[in-house]
């Protein structure tokens, strides 16, 4: 019954680059026009991925806020801007469910990843599987994962499903393979909902 309820509610980064402590290829930012809470000091062993993860911000946003960045190595002690958003603005970052090189497009509240049949699909965030299989007509084989803070992620047109309802999955864990069940070509149909409301693709921030 809980799975049926969740279904009804639902339908109402590239690889980590390690920071090179011996090569200073990021220019230091001088007098950044933001508050101290928006500044992050690079530590030895940091990477853009780990910084994004720790500060709940996407790698793309870090690069946007730091135009002086010209490569994926930085020097410990450098300072970068991590965000300019208001404290009240909620930001949730999601891992790519497929390889970052796969073509991505969007339509309405859906994000489509067009790849080759059989490619691995992973959980965009840790959570609990609440539905798996051909349970919703028109979407082929699907997986629905419930996350904390009333978020749900949807994965559609799957080929092989590797998890079952009730399973707990970790972020990045392989859960299925890309397919074209009830689709004209191999693709992943992906969507995030919060409190039952679909998020615009522009609001889905990928690490």
PyMOL commands that set and color helices and strands:
alter all, ss='L'
color gray80, all
select helices_A, chain A and resi 2-10+36-38+48-55+59-65+148-150+201-203
alter helices_A, ss='H'
color red, helices_A
select strands_A, chain A and resi 39-41+79-81+93-94+103-107+110-114+120-122+127-133+141-147+151-161+168-169+174-178+188-194+197-198+205-206
alter strands_A, ss='S'
color yellow, strands_A
deselect
rebuild
show_as cartoon
